[in-house]
């Protein structure tokens, strides 16, 4: 049996000790202190020794946790500039109006959240008055700071904009009532309120992830010489419960690895999430501290207000600090709601030294400490934390600010488990709040039980002060601004036209065609530097390694090593001004990169052209929430679902066989989804995307969209673009006739049965094979159409339906294109049938479809297509069945075809 007191093996045993005697003396001293003064005194001395070592530049591993006290002692806090009393009055008005807005809206049943902002009011107000740079800041012209506002705190931001004159009472009364066109969105939604909000944050976890990549992209812009945004600072306001989301902490190591000291997380640690305590039996602050310190962040804890200073001075034994560390969060929450007698017994009564301390404290003092005094509720302490954050160099900072959820809202709200779902205060509760905040609102202003908004007046000292502070910092915040910049000049036509002639006998996959196109476009003198290639560690899979030496892979440190393939033509090249963002195995990180790049036109006034290329299965399925975030943030760029389709990845199997991404993409109104079959189609779509998003959008076109293209890894000879007018228009709109039986040289007999075959993506190649089989073996004439976008066809048709309801005559494009086409229509896709079936109700001809429904599987392409019934032979059988139902071929032909092809 192992002796628990025996000295255990240490990693240091393997290292030489040049003076064992000295080592033994240090160990003996520690043992003596522990024996004479107790283990807590010994631990204190060790902590002090480690602090001194760090201060002297001695490299030692850091402790992951510190005591449950403030990082910055009161004596070390800098004096906060400005008028503290004035800022307190401004904060009081904001608290009032945030609560009033939500309460007034509750009569309409629209809800809202009050408690979050009540806890975080000083976290925001201190930043707005002293730190957050606006778009007109002299240091960060056109960019300012980037503010990721916690979604549930939006009423407080609206309240401040109301005080500032940017919103009026009508706006506040339309909180969460947007259909009339003059409302306020529930949370930060740039698409809904594009002059105010820059970043959507209420899909929890995406805010912190995006903030990290935004700070990183700011460095990218600076290092590449696009724009110097080194003075911009990214602030992310988060909830302690939100940190449970895996995305919240997914990129912490990236931020520290790249030394993003232009980034600050402010985590509002009110110890509550939506249903109750964040860590009921544990301590969320300590957990987060260890997590962030372990990831290399600078951690500033702002836990206790100044009322606690007296208690810490009385703590000569360390008993208070020990007790604070051991009390779980749910019990701290309980103290917030209980009287002094309970706190004396439950908190102080656990240790004789604390019992004696409590005798020196009045009941009022105990209640002040445990009910009111939190670091996040005191402007001076918040200011000290923010100042420490912006002055810290070499690493990002996280501020863990302890608050009380529902602070100042009264006993019915503060620290109650249900306060996240509580939408209103009673009139009496509002009057109590008014008295606490010392606001000049009379009882007579409560008309028919409706709480009034409060405003000191447009020319009041409070409003003048607020506006002066914002003017000094560079204008209002938050604010989104689309700078009046000239459209990007269109790249040379030859970059696109080179695909029109086809590839001859050379096999080229559409994935490779896209990469070749981009390789030409990044050489463009005007717009080439604005391309931002993003790839999640699959560049070689997509044939992009040729871009490594020419564009370079972005790294803030450049290349500090000699690459193993330096003697090869396509060697791995990292550079400080590298253009490619190779993110490693993180689709979420790559999407966050894409969002930052795609919105640089508004954030920084610099139009960037991101394209993010990924395994199609691991795009919409894995990061669709971020793609909604992208649409909400009005991002522009190209998402490329490579190695697309359910049957093109030979041997990869179920989890790589994508048969449904276009279905998910179709649900996003900002996504223009294309499934191009040929290289020239890819070129035409990209050309149109550049025009619409970065050039001159046509009247009625929204430039705030993004393009999603599926491209395939199946090498096939690429045909030349068919001659004739309207081909490019058809490609962009979603459908055009690629050939007829006659133009394909199949010479059908007179009066032959005819069918229209619609194919998308790689499926068009099996459709063309089926066209030949139908003519040569069954005497059927088939025309082949390329359906580049089932989704855009559907959206156009929905718009036409809506126009008819308004009394306007409009025919859907799909109906126009197919007008007069003889015979039934058979649509074929390498995706589930739901994809081509999007247009079924608007096709006048008899309509049926084939697709790859079900789970994917590992096999050859041919075997997989036979399994799903979408190979050329299966298409022939389906076509004959349609014609047989119409009486245009004999019914026996279907059975004969099945037997001939072994189906």
C-alpha positions in Angstrom: 0.0 0.0 0.0 1.4 3.4 -1.0 2.3 5.7 1.9 0.3 9.0 1.3 3.0 10.9 3.2 5.8 9.6 1.1 7.5 12.0 -1.3 6.1 11.3 -4.7 8.2 11.2 -7.9 8.5 14.6 -9.6 9.2 15.6 -13.1 12.1 17.6 -11.7 13.8 14.3 -10.6 15.0 13.8 -14.2 16.9 17.2 -14.2 20.3 17.7 -12.6 20.3 19.6 -9.3 23.5 21.5 -9.0 23.0 22.2 -5.3 20.9 19.6 -3.5 21.7 21.0 -0.1 20.3 24.5 -1.0 17.2 22.8 -2.4 16.7 20.9 0.8 17.0 24.1 2.9 14.2 25.8 0.9 12.0 22.7 1.3 12.8 22.6 5.1 11.9 26.3 5.4 8.6 25.7 3.8 7.9 22.7 6.1 8.7 24.8 9.1 6.4 27.7 8.1 3.6 25.2 7.5 4.1 23.6 10.9 4.5 26.8 12.8 2.1 29.2 11.1 -0.2 26.8 9.3 -0.5 25.7 5.6 -2.4 28.9 4.6 0.5 31.1 5.7 2.9 28.8 3.8 0.7 29.1 0.7 0.6 32.9 1.0 4.5 33.0 1.2 4.8 30.8 -1.8 2.3 33.0 -3.8 4.4 36.1 -2.8 7.5 34.4 -3.9 6.1 33.5 -7.3 4.9 37.1 -7.8 8.4 38.4 -7.0 9.9 35.9 -9.4 7.5 37.0 -12.2 8.2 40.6 -11.5 12.0 39.9 -11.8 11.5 38.3 -15.2 12.1 34.7 -13.9 10.3 32.3 -16.2 8.0 30.1 -14.2 4.7 28.4 -15.0 1.9 30.6 -13.8 -0.8 29.6 -11.3 -4.1 29.1 -13.0 -6.1 30.5 -10.1 -5.8 33.4 -7.7 -7.7 34.1 -4.6 -11.4 35.2 -4.9 -10.4 38.9 -4.7 -9.9 41.7 -7.1 -6.8 41.6 -9.3 -6.3 45.3 -8.8 -6.2 46.4 -5.2 -8.1 49.5 -4.2 -4.9 51.4 -3.4 -3.6 50.7 -6.9 -6.7 51.9 -8.8 -6.1 54.9 -10.9 -8.4 57.9 -10.4 -11.2 57.7 -13.0 -11.4 60.9 -15.1 -14.7 62.7 -15.7 -17.6 63.6 -13.5 -18.5 60.6 -11.4 -21.8 62.1 -10.2 -22.8 63.0 -13.7 -22.1 59.5 -15.0 -24.1 58.1 -12.2 -27.1 60.2 -13.2 -26.8 59.1 -16.8 -26.6 55.5 -15.8 -29.7 55.9 -13.7 -31.7 57.3 -16.6 -30.5 54.4 -18.8 -31.5 51.8 -16.2 -34.9 53.4 -15.9 -35.7 53.7 -19.6 -34.4 50.1 -20.3 -36.8 48.7 -17.7 -39.6 51.0 -18.8 -39.3 50.1 -22.5 -39.5 46.3 -21.8 -42.3 46.7 -19.2 -44.4 48.9 -21.6 -43.9 46.3 -24.4 -45.1 43.5 -22.2 -48.7 44.7 -22.6 -48.3 43.6 -26.3 -46.9 40.3 -25.3 -43.6 40.9 -27.0 -41.4 40.4 -23.9 -37.9 41.5 -23.5 -35.1 41.2 -20.9 -34.4 43.6 -18.0 -32.1 41.8 -15.6 -29.0 41.5 -17.7 -28.5 45.2 -18.4 -29.4 46.0 -14.8 -26.3 44.0 -13.8 -24.1 45.3 -16.6 -25.0 49.0 -16.8 -21.7 50.3 -15.4 -19.7 47.9 -17.6 -21.2 49.7 -20.6 -21.4 53.2 -19.3 -17.7 53.3 -18.3 -16.7 52.1 -21.8 -18.9 54.6 -23.6 -17.6 57.5 -21.5 -13.9 56.7 -21.5 -12.8 53.9 -23.8 -14.9 53.0 -26.9 -13.6 54.8 -29.9 -16.2 55.9 -32.5 -15.9 55.9 -36.3 -14.5 59.4 -36.4 -11.8 58.8 -33.8 -8.5 60.4 -34.8 -6.7 57.3 -33.8 -8.9 54.8 -35.7 -10.4 56.9 -38.5 -13.3 55.1 -40.2 -13.0 52.1 -38.0 -13.3 53.0 -34.3 -13.5 50.1 -31.9 -15.6 47.0 -32.5 -18.3 46.4 -29.9 -19.9 43.0 -29.4 -22.8 43.9 -27.2 -24.4 41.1 -25.1 -27.7 40.4 -26.8 -29.9 40.4 -23.7 -28.5 43.9 -22.7 -29.9 45.6 -25.9 -32.6 47.5 -24.0 -29.8 49.4 -22.2 -28.1 50.3 -25.4 -31.4 51.6 -26.8 -32.0 53.6 -23.6 -28.6 55.3 -24.0 -29.3 56.0 -27.7 -32.6 57.6 -26.6 -30.8 59.8 -24.1 -28.4 60.7 -26.8 -31.2 61.8 -29.2 -30.6 59.0 -31.7 -33.9 57.3 -30.8 -37.2 58.8 -29.7 -40.1 57.5 -27.5 -41.9 56.1 -30.6 -38.8 54.0 -31.3 -38.8 52.7 -27.7 -42.5 51.9 -27.8 -41.8 49.8 -30.9 -39.2 47.6 -29.3 -39.7 44.1 -30.7 -42.5 45.5 -33.0 -40.7 45.8 -36.4 -43.4 45.0 -39.0 -44.5 48.6 -39.2 -41.0 49.6 -40.3 -40.2 51.9 -37.4 -39.4 49.3 -34.7 -36.3 48.2 -32.7 -35.1 44.6 -33.1 -35.0 42.5 -30.0 -31.3 42.0 -30.1 -28.3 43.4 -32.0 -29.4 42.7 -35.6 -27.5 44.8 -38.2 -29.8 43.8 -41.0 -32.8 45.1 -39.0 -31.1 48.3 -37.7 -28.1 48.8 -39.9 -27.2 52.3 -38.7 -26.7 51.2 -35.1 -25.7 47.6 -34.8 -22.5 46.2 -36.3 -22.4 42.7 -34.9 -25.2 40.2 -34.2 -24.4 38.5 -30.9 -27.5 36.8 -29.5 -26.8 33.4 -31.0 -24.7 32.6 -27.9 -21.1 31.6 -28.3 -20.8 33.2 -31.8 -20.0 36.6 -30.4 -16.8 35.7 -28.5 -15.7 33.5 -31.4 -16.3 36.3 -33.9 -14.6 38.9 -31.7 -11.4 36.9 -31.6 -11.3 36.5 -35.4 -12.3 40.2 -35.9 -9.3 41.2 -33.8 -7.2 38.8 -35.8 -8.5 40.1 -39.1 -7.7 43.7 -37.9 -4.1 42.6 -37.6 -4.3 40.9 -41.0 -5.5 44.1 -42.7 -2.6 46.1 -41.0 0.1 43.5 -41.8 -1.0 43.2 -45.4 -0.9 47.0 -45.8 -4.6 47.3 -46.7 -5.4 49.7 -43.9 -3.6 50.4 -40.6 -6.3 49.6 -38.0 -3.8 49.0 -35.1 -5.6 51.6 -33.0 -8.9 49.7 -33.2 -9.8 47.7 -30.1 -12.3 44.8 -30.0 -14.6 44.6 -27.0 -16.7 41.6 -26.5 -19.4 41.7 -23.7 -20.4 38.3 -22.7 -22.4 36.5 -20.0 -20.8 33.9 -17.7 -23.5 31.4 -18.7 -22.7 32.0 -22.3 -19.2 30.7 -21.7 -20.7 27.2 -21.6 -21.1 27.3 -25.3 -18.1 25.5 -26.9 -17.7 28.3 -29.5 -17.1 30.8 -26.7 -13.8 29.3 -25.8 -12.9 27.5 -29.1 -10.4 30.1 -30.2 -8.8 31.3 -26.9 -5.5 29.7 -27.8 -5.4 31.5 -31.2 -5.9 34.9 -29.5 -3.0 34.3 -27.1 -0.8 32.6 -29.7 -1.0 35.6 -31.9 -0.7 38.1 -29.1 -4.0 39.8 -29.8 -3.7 42.6 -27.2 -6.2 44.6 -29.3 -8.9 42.3 -27.8 -10.8 42.5 -24.5 -13.5 40.1 -23.2 -15.7 41.6 -20.5 -17.6 38.7 -18.9 -20.5 39.8 -16.8 -20.3 37.3 -13.9 -23.7 37.7 -12.3 -23.5 34.0 -11.5 -26.8 33.3 -13.2 -27.8 31.9 -16.6 -31.3 31.6 -18.0 -32.8 29.1 -15.5 -30.6 29.5 -12.4 -27.0 29.6 -11.2 -24.2 29.1 -13.8 -22.2 26.9 -11.4 -24.5 26.2 -8.5 -22.1 24.0 -6.6 -18.8 25.5 -7.9 -17.4 28.9 -8.8 -17.6 30.1 -12.4 -15.2 33.0 -11.9 -12.4 30.6 -10.7 -13.2 28.2 -13.5 -13.0 30.9 -16.1 -9.9 32.3 -14.6 -8.1 29.0 -14.9 -9.4 28.4 -18.4 -8.2 31.8 -19.7 -4.9 31.8 -17.8 -4.2 28.3 -19.1 -4.9 29.6 -22.6 -2.4 32.4 -22.1 -4.7 35.4 -21.5 -4.2 38.3 -19.1 -6.9 37.9 -16.5 -8.3 40.8 -14.5 -10.8 39.9 -11.7 -13.1 42.8 -10.6 -15.2 41.1 -8.0 -15.8 43.2 -4.9 -16.8 46.8 -4.4 -15.1 49.2 -2.0 -17.3 48.3 0.9 -15.3 45.0 1.1 -12.0 46.9 1.8 -12.7 47.1 5.5 -13.4 43.3 5.7 -10.2 42.5 3.9 -8.2 44.7 6.3 -9.7 42.8 9.2 -8.7 39.5 7.6 -5.4 39.0 9.4 -5.7 35.2 9.4 -6.8 34.7 5.7 -10.0 33.2 6.9 -12.2 35.5 4.9 -10.4 34.8 1.6 -10.5 31.1 2.3 -14.3 31.3 3.0 -14.9 33.3 -0.2 -13.1 30.6 -2.2 -15.1 27.8 -0.8 -18.6 29.2 -0.9 -20.4 28.0 -4.0 -22.0 30.5 -6.4 -25.6 29.4 -5.6 -24.9 30.3 -1.9 -23.5 33.7 -2.9 -26.8 34.2 -4.8 -28.7 33.2 -1.6 -26.8 35.7 0.5 -28.0 38.4 -1.9 -31.6 37.7 -0.8 -31.2 37.0 2.9 -30.9 39.1 6.0 -27.9 39.9 8.1 -28.6 37.3 10.7 -28.6 34.5 8.1 -25.3 35.8 6.6 -23.7 36.0 10.1 -24.6 32.4 10.8 -24.0 30.8 7.4 -21.0 32.8 6.1 -19.2 34.0 9.2 -20.2 31.3 11.5 -18.1 28.6 9.7 -14.8 29.8 11.2 -13.9 31.1 14.6 -11.8 33.9 13.1 -14.8 35.0 11.0 -17.1 34.9 14.0 -14.8 37.4 15.7 -14.7 39.5 12.5 -18.4 39.7 12.3 -18.7 41.1 15.8 -16.9 44.2 14.5 -19.4 44.6 11.6 -22.9 46.2 11.8 -25.8 44.6 10.1 -25.9 47.5 7.6 -22.3 46.9 6.8 -22.9 43.2 6.2 -25.9 43.9 3.9 -24.0 46.6 2.0 -21.2 44.1 1.3 -23.4 41.1 0.4 -26.3 42.8 -1.2 -24.8 45.8 -3.1 -21.0 45.9 -3.2 -19.8 44.2 -6.4 -16.9 45.3 -8.5 -19.0 45.5 -11.7 -21.3 48.0 -10.0 -18.6 50.6 -9.2 -17.4 52.9 -12.0 -13.9 53.4 -10.5 -13.2 49.6 -10.4 -14.5 49.1 -13.9 -12.4 51.9 -15.1 -9.3 50.5 -13.5 -10.0 47.1 -15.1 -10.5 48.6 -18.6 -7.4 50.8 -18.3 -5.3 47.7 -17.3 -6.8 45.8 -20.3 -6.0 48.4 -23.0 -2.5 49.0 -21.5 -1.6 45.3 -21.3 0.7 44.3 -24.2 1.4 40.9 -25.7 -1.8 39.1 -24.9 -5.5 39.5 -24.9 -7.3 40.4 -21.7 -10.4 39.0 -20.1 -12.2 41.0 -17.3 -14.2 38.9 -15.0 -16.6 41.4 -13.4 -18.9 40.2 -10.7 -22.4 41.8 -10.6 -25.8 41.1 -9.3 -28.4 40.1 -12.0 -31.4 42.5 -11.6 -29.3 45.1 -9.6 -31.5 48.2 -8.7 -34.7 46.5 -9.9 -35.8 45.7 -6.4 -36.1 42.7 -4.1 -38.4 41.0 -6.5 -35.7 40.8 -9.2 -32.2 40.8 -7.7 -30.6 37.4 -7.9 -33.9 35.6 -8.4 -33.6 32.4 -10.5 -36.5 33.5 -12.7 -35.4 37.0 -13.4 -34.3 36.3 -16.9 -37.9 35.5 -17.8 -39.4 38.4 -15.8 -40.5 41.1 -18.3 -42.0 43.9 -16.2 -42.1 45.6 -12.8 -45.2 46.8 -11.0 -45.9 50.5 -10.6 -44.9 50.2 -7.0 -41.6 48.5 -7.9 -40.9 51.3 -10.4 -41.5 53.9 -7.8 -39.1 52.1 -5.4 -36.5 52.0 -8.3 -37.1 55.7 -8.9 -36.4 56.5 -5.3 -33.3 54.4 -5.3 -31.9 56.0 -8.4 -33.0 59.5 -7.3 -34.8 60.3 -10.5 -37.1 63.4 -10.8 -40.2 61.4 -11.9 -43.4 62.2 -10.1 -46.2 59.9 -9.2 -48.5 61.9 -11.5 -46.5 60.9 -14.5 -47.7 57.3 -14.0 -50.9 57.6 -16.1 -53.3 54.7 -16.0 -50.6 52.5 -14.6 -48.2 53.1 -17.5 -44.6 53.8 -16.5 -43.3 56.9 -18.2 -40.0 57.3 -20.0 -37.6 59.6 -18.4 -35.4 62.2 -20.1 -33.6 65.1 -18.5 -34.0 67.3 -21.6 -32.0 67.6 -24.9 -30.0 70.5 -23.4 -29.6 69.1 -19.9 -26.2 68.7 -18.3 -26.5 65.0 -18.6 -27.1 64.9 -22.3 -24.4 67.5 -23.0 -21.9 65.5 -21.0 -22.8 62.3 -22.7 -22.5 63.9 -26.1 -19.2 65.7 -25.3 -17.7 62.4 -24.1 -18.7 60.6 -27.3 -17.4 63.5 -29.4 -14.1 63.3 -27.7 -14.0 59.6 -28.4 -14.9 59.9 -32.1 -18.7 59.9 -32.3 -21.6 57.7 -31.3 -21.2 54.1 -30.5 -22.3 51.5 -31.3 -22.7 52.6 -34.9 -22.5 50.9 -38.2 -21.4 52.9 -41.2 -21.1 52.0 -44.9 -18.5 54.3 -46.2 -19.1 56.0 -49.6 -16.4 54.1 -51.5 -16.2 53.7 -55.2 -17.2 50.2 -56.5 -14.2 47.9 -57.2 -13.3 47.9 -60.9 -14.3 44.7 -62.6 -11.4 42.3 -63.3 -10.2 41.8 -66.8 -12.7 39.9 -69.0 -10.0 37.4 -70.1 -10.0 35.8 -66.6 -13.5 34.7 -67.1 -13.6 34.2 -70.9 -10.8 31.7 -70.8 -13.3 29.1 -69.5 -15.7 29.6 -72.4 -13.8 27.5 -74.8 -13.8 24.4 -72.5 -10.9 22.1 -71.6 -10.8 20.0 -74.7 -9.8 16.5 -73.9 -8.4 17.5 -70.5 -10.3 16.3 -67.5 -11.0 19.2 -65.1 -13.1 19.1 -62.0 -15.1 22.2 -61.2 -13.2 22.6 -57.9 -10.0 22.9 -59.9 -11.8 25.3 -62.3 -12.7 27.6 -59.4 -9.1 27.5 -58.1 -7.7 28.4 -61.5 -10.2 31.3 -61.8 -9.2 32.7 -58.4 -5.5 32.3 -59.3 -6.1 34.6 -62.3 -8.3 37.0 -60.3 -5.7 37.5 -57.5 -3.3 38.7 -60.1 -5.6 41.6 -61.1 -3.8 44.9 -60.4 -6.8 46.7 -59.0 -8.7 44.1 -57.0 -6.3 41.2 -56.6 -5.0 42.2 -53.2 -8.5 42.3 -51.9 -9.1 38.6 -52.2 -9.0 36.7 -48.9 -8.6 32.9 -49.5 -9.8 31.0 -46.4 -9.3 27.3 -46.1 -9.6 24.9 -43.1 -6.5 22.8 -43.5 -7.7 21.2 -46.8 -5.9 23.4 -49.4 -4.1 20.4 -50.9 -7.4 18.5 -51.1 -8.8 21.3 -53.2 -5.7 21.7 -55.4 -4.8 25.1 -53.8 -1.1 24.3 -52.9 0.0 26.2 -56.0 -1.2 29.4 -54.2 1.1 28.9 -51.2 4.3 30.3 -52.6 2.7 33.0 -54.7 0.3 34.4 -52.1 1.8 33.2 -48.8 -0.1 31.9 -45.8 -0.8 34.7 -43.2 1.2 34.4 -40.0 1.9 37.4 -37.7 5.4 36.0 -37.0 6.2 35.3 -40.7 8.2 32.1 -41.2 10.6 31.4 -38.4 11.7 28.0 -39.7 12.9 26.4 -42.9 10.0 24.5 -44.5 10.6 20.8 -45.1 9.6 21.3 -48.7 11.6 24.5 -49.4 13.3 22.9 -52.4 9.9 22.2 -54.1 8.1 24.4 -56.5 5.0 24.6 -54.3 6.6 24.9 -50.9 4.8 25.8 -47.7 5.3 29.6 -47.3 4.1 31.6 -44.3 4.5 35.4 -44.3 3.5 38.3 -42.2 1.8 39.8 -45.2 0.5 36.5 -46.4 -2.9 36.5 -48.2 -4.2 33.0 -47.4 -5.9 32.3 -44.1 -5.2 28.6 -43.5 -7.1 28.1 -40.3 -6.3 24.5 -39.3 -9.1 22.1 -38.7 -11.8 24.6 -37.6 -14.8 25.3 -39.8 -16.2 27.5 -37.1 -12.9 29.6 -37.0 -12.9 29.8 -40.8 -16.5 31.0 -40.9 -15.6 33.7 -38.2 -12.7 34.7 -40.5 -15.1 34.9 -43.4 -17.6 37.1 -41.5 -14.8 39.5 -40.5 -13.5 39.8 -44.0 -17.0 39.9 -45.7 -18.0 42.9 -43.5 -14.8 44.9 -43.7 -16.5 47.2 -46.2 -18.6 48.6 -43.3 -16.4 47.9 -40.3 -13.3 49.5 -41.8 -14.4 51.0 -45.1 -12.3 48.5 -47.1 -14.0 46.1 -49.5 -12.5 42.6 -49.2 -13.4 39.6 -51.3 -13.3 36.5 -49.1 -13.8 33.0 -50.4 -14.0 30.2 -48.0 -13.6 26.7 -49.5 -14.5 23.7 -47.5 -15.7 20.1 -47.7 -19.3 20.8 -48.6 -20.6 18.3 -46.0 -18.8 20.3 -43.3 -20.2 23.7 -44.2 -23.9 24.2 -43.8 -24.3 21.1 -41.7 -21.7 22.2 -39.2 -21.8 26.0 -39.2 -25.2 27.0 -40.5 -25.7 29.2 -37.4 -22.7 31.3 -38.4 -24.1 31.5 -41.9 -27.2 33.1 -40.5 -24.9 35.4 -38.5 -23.2 36.3 -41.8 -26.5 37.2 -43.4 -27.6 39.2 -40.4 -24.3 41.1 -40.5 -24.8 41.9 -44.2 -21.6 40.0 -45.2 -20.5 39.7 -48.8 -18.3 37.0 -50.4 -18.2 33.5 -51.8 -18.7 30.3 -49.9 -17.4 27.3 -51.8 -18.7 23.8 -51.0 -16.0 21.7 -52.6 -16.0 18.0 -53.1 -19.7 18.4 -53.3 -22.5 15.9 -53.9 -23.5 12.6 -52.4 -21.7 10.2 -54.9 -18.5 12.0 -55.9 -16.3 11.1 -53.0 -15.2 7.6 -53.8 -14.7 5.6 -50.6 -15.3 8.4 -48.2 -18.7 7.3 -46.9 -21.6 8.6 -45.0 -20.2 11.5 -43.1 -18.5 13.0 -46.2 -21.3 12.3 -48.7 -23.2 15.6 -48.9 -26.7 15.2 -50.2 -28.5 18.0 -48.4 -26.4 21.3 -48.1 -28.4 23.1 -50.7 -31.6 22.4 -48.8 -30.2 24.1 -45.7 -28.7 26.9 -47.7 -32.1 27.5 -49.3 -33.4 28.5 -45.9 -31.1 31.5 -45.6 -32.5 34.5 -47.5 -29.0 36.1 -47.9 -27.5 33.0 -49.6 -27.5 32.8 -53.3 -27.1 29.0 -53.9 -25.7 27.7 -57.1 -24.8 24.1 -58.2 -22.9 24.7 -61.4 -22.1 21.9 -63.8 -19.4 23.4 -66.0 -16.3 25.5 -65.6 -17.8 28.4 -67.7 -20.8 28.4 -65.4 -18.5 28.8 -62.4 -16.8 31.8 -64.1 -20.1 33.4 -65.0 -21.5 33.1 -61.5 -18.3 34.5 -59.9 -18.3 37.4 -62.4 -21.9 38.2 -61.5 -21.2 38.0 -57.8 -18.3 40.4 -58.1 -20.6 42.8 -60.0 -23.5 42.6 -57.6 -21.6 42.6 -54.3 -18.6 44.8 -55.2 -19.5 46.7 -58.4 -22.7 48.2 -59.6 -25.7 46.3 -58.4 -28.7 46.6 -60.6 -31.8 48.6 -59.4 -33.7 46.5 -56.9 -30.7 44.2 -56.3 -29.5 43.8 -52.7 -25.6 43.8 -52.6 -25.7 42.5 -49.1 -25.8 38.9 -50.1 -23.3 36.0 -50.3 -22.9 33.4 -53.0 -22.7 29.7 -52.2 -21.3 27.5 -55.0 -21.0 23.8 -54.9 -18.1 22.5 -56.9 -17.0 18.9 -57.5 -13.9 16.8 -57.4 -14.9 14.7 -60.4 -12.5 15.3 -63.3 -14.4 15.5 -66.5 -13.7 17.2 -69.9 -15.3 20.7 -69.7 -17.4 21.6 -72.7 -17.3 25.0 -74.4 -20.1 27.5 -73.6 -23.0 27.0 -76.0 -23.3 29.7 -78.6 -26.3 32.1 -78.5 -27.7 34.9 -76.5 -28.9 34.7 -72.9 -26.6 31.9 -71.7 -25.0 34.0 -69.0 -28.4 35.4 -68.0 -29.8 31.8 -67.7 -26.7 30.7 -65.7 -27.3 33.5 -63.2 -31.1 33.1 -63.0 -30.8 29.3 -62.6 -31.7 27.6 -65.8 -30.8 27.5 -69.5 -31.0 24.9 -72.3 -27.6 23.3 -72.8 -28.5 21.4 -75.9 -31.3 19.7 -77.8 -31.3 16.2 -79.2 -30.7 17.7 -82.6 -27.8 20.0 -81.6 -26.2 17.1 -79.8 -26.1 15.3 -83.2 -28.4 12.5 -82.1 -30.8 12.8 -85.1 -34.0 11.4 -83.6 -36.7 10.0 -85.9 -39.6 12.2 -87.0 -42.3 12.6 -84.3 -40.1 10.9 -81.7 -41.3 11.1 -78.1 -39.5 14.0 -76.4 -38.6 14.7 -72.8 -36.8 17.6 -71.1 -33.9 16.5 -68.8 -32.9 19.1 -66.2 -29.6 18.4 -64.4 -27.5 20.3 -61.9 -23.9 20.0 -60.9 -22.1 16.8 -61.7 -25.5 15.1 -62.4 -25.6 16.8 -65.8 -22.9 14.4 -67.1 -25.0 11.4 -66.4 -28.0 13.2 -67.9 -26.0 13.8 -71.1 -25.1 10.1 -71.2 -28.8 9.3 -70.7 -29.7 11.6 -73.5 -27.5 9.6 -75.8 -28.9 6.2 -74.6 -32.5 7.4 -75.0 -31.9 8.4 -78.6 -29.8 5.5 -79.7 -31.6 2.6 -77.9 -35.1 3.8 -77.4 -35.8 6.4 -80.1 -36.6 9.2 -77.6 -35.5 12.7 -78.2 -34.2 14.4 -75.0 -33.2 18.1 -74.5 -30.8 18.8 -71.7 -31.0 21.8 -69.5 -28.5 23.0 -66.9 -30.2 24.0 -63.7 -27.5 26.1 -62.0 -29.8 27.1 -59.1 -32.9 25.5 -58.1 -33.2 27.9 -55.2 -32.9 31.0 -57.2 -35.6 29.7 -59.6 -37.8 29.1 -56.6 -37.2 32.5 -55.1 -38.0 34.2 -58.4 -41.2 32.2 -58.6 -42.2 33.1 -55.0 -41.6 36.8 -55.9 -43.9 36.3 -59.0 -46.6 34.8 -56.8 -46.3 37.7 -54.4 -46.6 40.1 -57.3 -49.8 38.5 -58.5 -51.3 39.0 -55.1 -50.5 42.7 -55.4 -52.3 42.8 -58.8 -49.1 42.7 -60.9 -48.7 40.4 -63.8 -45.5 38.5 -63.7 -44.5 35.0 -65.0 -41.8 33.1 -63.1 -38.6 32.7 -65.0 -38.6 28.9 -64.8 -42.0 28.9 -66.6 -40.7 31.4 -69.2 -37.6 29.3 -69.8 -39.5 26.1 -70.3 -42.4 27.6 -72.2 -43.0 25.6 -75.3 -40.6 22.8 -74.4 -42.2 19.5 -75.5 -42.8 16.5 -73.3 -42.5 16.0 -69.6 -39.7 17.3 -67.4 -37.3 15.0 -65.4 -35.0 16.8 -63.0 -31.8 15.0 -61.8 -29.5 16.0 -58.9 -26.7 14.5 -56.9 -28.6 15.8 -53.9 -31.8 14.7 -52.3 -34.9 15.1 -54.4 -36.1 17.9 -52.2 -33.5 20.1 -54.0 -34.9 19.9 -57.5 -38.4 19.6 -56.2 -38.2 23.2 -55.1 -39.5 24.3 -58.5 -42.1 21.6 -59.2 -45.2 23.6 -58.6 -44.2 26.3 -61.2 -43.4 23.8 -64.0 -46.4 23.5 -66.4 -45.2 20.2 -67.9 -45.5 16.9 -66.1 -42.7 17.0 -63.5 -40.7 14.3 -61.7 -37.3 14.1 -60.2 -34.4 11.8 -59.2 -32.0 12.4 -56.3 -29.7 10.9 -53.8 -32.0 10.5 -50.8 -30.9 8.6 -47.7 -27.5 8.2 -46.1 -24.3 8.2 -48.1 -22.1 5.1 -48.4 -18.6 4.1 -49.4 -18.1 2.7 -52.9 -17.1 3.7 -56.4 -18.9 6.6 -58.0 -20.7 4.3 -60.5 -21.8 1.9 -57.7 -23.0 4.8 -55.5 -25.0 6.2 -58.4 -26.6 2.9 -59.2 -27.4 2.5 -55.5 -29.3 5.8 -55.4 -30.9 5.3 -58.9 -29.4 8.4 -60.5 -26.9 6.9 -63.0 -27.5 7.3 -66.7 -29.3 4.0 -67.0 -31.6 4.8 -64.1 -32.4 8.2 -65.7 -33.3 6.3 -68.9 -35.7 4.1 -67.0 -37.3 7.0 -65.2 -37.7 8.9 -68.5 -39.3 6.0 -70.2 -41.7 5.5 -67.2 -42.8 9.2 -67.5 -43.4 8.8 -71.2 -45.2 5.5 -70.7 -47.6 7.1 -68.3 -48.4 9.6 -71.0 -48.9 6.8 -73.6 -45.9 8.1 -75.7 -43.9 4.8 -75.4 -45.0 1.3 -74.7 -45.4 0.3 -71.1 -43.2 -2.8 -71.8 -40.3 -0.5 -72.6 -39.9 0.3 -69.0 -39.6 -3.3 -67.9 -37.3 -4.1 -70.9 -35.0 -1.2 -69.9 -34.8 -2.3 -66.3 -33.8 -5.8 -67.4 -31.4 -4.6 -70.0 -29.6 -2.4 -67.5 -29.8 -4.8 -64.6 -31.9 -2.4 -62.4 
